[in-house]
Amino acid sequence: MTTSRTGTNTVGLTQDAGWEIGVSRTINAPLNAVWGYLTSPQGIDQWLGGGLTLPAEKGATYTTPDGTSGELRSFRPGDRIRLTWQPADWDHASTVQVAARASGEKTVLRFHQERLADASKRERQRTHWTSVMQAIVNELTERAAD
């Protein structure tokens, strides 16, 4: 959060990373189930884009069917994935981090995106990641019920 010249706080604006958004949920599933789903073809379709295989080598690039492109920055199995993310209609790349952490028998899943251009992009991405998170929670809940 950044303090403006008038002394008010601007939610979502940081001095170092620009505009950012984070969406986090505690999921009633163990870490290995959540991580396994996130890195599966169906999970990747939900959070990154259809028809992709998640690259596991730092520096590997990807392009989704809708034209979003980026580069893998880090991949720590069972922990986090960090990559650049640039939709075709954006003039710069942002950074997305997907992190999962065990919390007892549950898992805390977090999507964090930084280096967004402005407040409107932040709101667009908040809507996007909230929807993605709900789809993942729904899928994992359904799998647990089977």
JOMO-V675969 format. One record per residue. RES is the residue in one small letter. PHI is phi in degrees with one decimal (NA if undefined). OMEGA is omega in whole degrees, 0 to 359 (NA if undefined). Layout:
((RES/PHI/OMEGA) (RES/PHI/OMEGA))
This chain:
((m/NA/181) (t/-113.2/176) (t/-94.8/181) (s/-78.1/178) (r/-61.2/180) (t/-85.5/179) (g/89.3/179) (t/-91.0/179) (n/-89.0/177) (t/-106.9/182) (v/-64.9/176) (g/89.7/179) (l/-109.7/179) (t/-113.0/180) (q/-71.6/185) (d/-91.0/188) (a/-110.8/181) (g/68.0/180) (w/-74.1/181) (e/-145.1/178) (i/-143.5/175) (g/-134.4/176) (v/-127.4/184) (s/-135.8/175) (r/-144.7/170) (t/-94.8/185) (i/-108.7/181) (n/-81.0/179) (a/-155.9/179) (p/-70.1/182) (l/-53.2/183) (n/-63.6/178) (a/-70.9/180) (v/-66.9/181) (w/-63.4/179) (g/-59.1/178) (y/-68.8/181) (l/-56.7/184) (t/-98.7/176) (s/-80.2/177) (p/-54.1/180) (q/-67.3/178) (g/-65.1/178) (i/-61.4/176) (d/-55.7/184) (q/-72.2/186) (w/-103.3/182) (l/-115.2/180) (g/150.2/186) (g/-67.9/172) (g/73.2/182) (l/-106.4/165) (t/-107.5/182) (l/-67.3/178) (p/-69.8/180) (a/-109.9/182) (e/-103.2/179) (k/-53.9/179) (g/92.9/178) (a/-65.7/181) (t/-107.1/178) (y/-146.0/172) (t/-142.1/180) (t/-84.4/178) (p/-57.8/180) (d/-86.6/176) (g/95.4/175) (t/-69.4/181) (s/-132.7/179) (g/-179.2/183) (e/-137.7/177) (l/-72.9/179) (r/-97.8/176) (s/-159.1/179) (f/-142.1/178) (r/-117.2/185) (p/-51.4/179) (g/75.8/184) (d/-135.3/185) (r/-158.6/174) (i/-128.5/178) (r/-128.8/181) (l/-150.5/172) (t/-83.3/187) (w/-146.0/182) (q/-136.9/174) (p/-60.9/184) (a/-57.8/183) (d/-92.8/177) (w/-98.6/180) (d/-95.7/177) (h/-153.6/179) (a/-88.8/171) (s/-106.5/178) (t/-120.4/178) (v/-115.9/174) (q/-126.0/175) (v/-113.0/182) (a/-130.1/177) (a/-130.4/182) (r/-141.1/178) (a/-66.5/175) (s/-137.5/188) (g/67.5/178) (e/-90.3/180) (k/-107.4/180) (t/-134.5/173) (v/-93.4/179) (l/-110.5/182) (r/-137.5/169) (f/-110.3/179) (h/-131.9/179) (q/-130.1/181) (e/-131.2/182) (r/69.0/175) (l/-80.7/189) (a/-69.4/186) (d/-164.8/183) (a/-63.7/181) (s/-69.4/176) (k/-65.9/178) (r/-61.1/180) (e/-66.2/177) (r/-57.8/182) (q/-74.1/175) (r/-62.7/177) (t/-61.8/180) (h/-60.0/185) (w/-69.5/175) (t/-64.4/178) (s/-65.4/178) (v/-60.6/181) (m/-60.6/181) (q/-63.5/179) (a/-63.5/179) (i/-66.9/178) (v/-59.8/179) (n/-59.8/181) (e/-63.6/181) (l/-67.9/176) (t/-64.8/179) (e/-63.9/179) (r/-63.2/180) (a/-66.3/182) (a/-77.6/182) (d/-74.3/NA))
